C-alpha cells in the first residue's frame, strides 16, 4: 500500500540500463544528505530500452557486439564506450562486468518488480536485478533465475510465478511504459519529483539533492507536518476502530 504522507519520487528505469544503476546510486547519495529523507517515497516505474529482444531466450551476441550492431559502430568503439561506463560505475561504488553480461528481454523482470512493489519490495527488487545483471552476469530474462532472485529479496516461488503468469503485472508494466511516452520520457533513468520537477540521466548526487530540497520545500507547504509528536495506539475514526 502506497504511503500518502510522503513526497513521491518516481523513477522510470530499465534493469539493463547501465546509467539507471549509476543513477540509483547517485540519487541515494544525494538522499543521504537530505534532512527530510524519511519523508520521501521512491516508486520504480517500468521502461524497456529494447522490447524486441525475444523473451525467455538470451541473445547470442555479447554486450559489445549487441551495442555495436544496434548503434552502427565498430566492435572496438563499443568496447571503449563500455570501458568508459565501467569507470563511471566505479566512481559510484559499482562493479560492472560487461564481459559476463547476458542480453535478454527485461519484460518478465519488470513483472516481478511490479509484484514486489505491492509488498514494499520495489527498491529491493531493482537493486537485486541490477546487481544480477551488471555484476553477476545472470540471465534476468530467465524464469528460473527470476524465481531465485525473487526469493533473495523475500518473495516466494509462488509469488514470482504469479508475477510471470498473471496478466495484471504485465498490464502494469505496459501502463508504466505508456505513461512514460505520455510524459515525453525518451531515455532513462528519469526521476520525477512530486510531478513537478525531473532529473534526467545519471546526474551527480548534488543535482538530486538540490532537486529534493526544492521540490520538498514546495510539497511541505502543501502538506504541513503535524505539530504533534504522536504516540500511536488503538483508536477509532470515521472509518471504524482499530
Rosetta blueprint (number, residue, H / E / L):
1 X L
2 X L
3 X L
4 X L
5 X L
6 X L
7 X E
8 X E
9 X E
10 X E
11 X E
12 X E
13 X E
14 X L
15 X L
16 X L
17 X L
18 X H
19 X H
20 X H
21 X H
22 X H
23 X H
24 X H
25 X H
26 X H
27 X H
28 X H
29 X H
30 X H
31 X H
32 X H
33 X L
34 X L
35 X L
36 X L
37 X H
38 X H
39 X H
40 X E
41 X E
42 X E
43 X E
44 X E
45 X E
46 X E
47 X L
48 X L
49 X L
50 X L
51 X L
52 X L
53 X L
54 X L
55 X L
56 X L
57 X L
58 X L
59 X L
60 X L
61 X L
62 X L
63 X H
64 X H
65 X H
66 X H
67 X H
68 X H
69 X H
70 X H
71 X H
72 X L
73 X L
74 X L
75 X H
76 X H
77 X H
78 X H
79 X H
80 X H
81 X H
82 X H
83 X H
84 X H
85 X H
86 X H
87 X H
88 X H
89 X H
90 X H
91 X H
92 X L
93 X L
94 X L
95 X L
96 X L
97 X L
98 X L
99 X L
100 X L
101 X L
102 X L
103 X L
104 X L
105 X L
106 X L
107 X H
108 X H
109 X H
110 X H
111 X H
112 X H
113 X H
114 X H
115 X H
116 X H
117 X H
118 X L
119 X L
120 X L
121 X L
122 X H
123 X H
124 X H
125 X H
126 X H
127 X H
128 X H
129 X H
130 X H
131 X H
132 X H
133 X H
134 X H
135 X H
136 X H
137 X L
138 X L
139 X L
140 X L
141 X L
142 X L
143 X H
144 X H
145 X H
146 X H
147 X H
148 X H
149 X H
150 X H
151 X H
152 X H
153 X L
154 X L
155 X L
156 X L
157 X H
158 X H
159 X H
160 X H
161 X H
162 X H
163 X H
164 X H
165 X H
166 X L
167 X H
168 X H
169 X H
170 X H
171 X H
172 X H
173 X H
174 X H
175 X H
176 X H
177 X H
178 X H
179 X H
180 X H
181 X H
182 X H
183 X H
184 X L
185 X L
186 X L
187 X L
188 X L
189 X L
190 X E
191 X E
192 X E
193 X E
194 X L
195 X L
196 X L
197 X E
198 X E
199 X E
200 X E
201 X L
202 X L
203 X L
204 X L
205 X H
206 X H
207 X H
208 X H
209 X H
210 X H
211 X H
212 X H
213 X H
214 X H
215 X H
216 X H
217 X H
218 X H
219 X H
220 X H
221 X H
222 X H
223 X L
224 X L
225 X L
226 X L
227 X L
228 X L
229 X L
230 X L
231 X L
232 X L
233 X L
234 X L
235 X L
236 X E
237 X E
238 X L
239 X L
240 X E
241 X E
242 X L
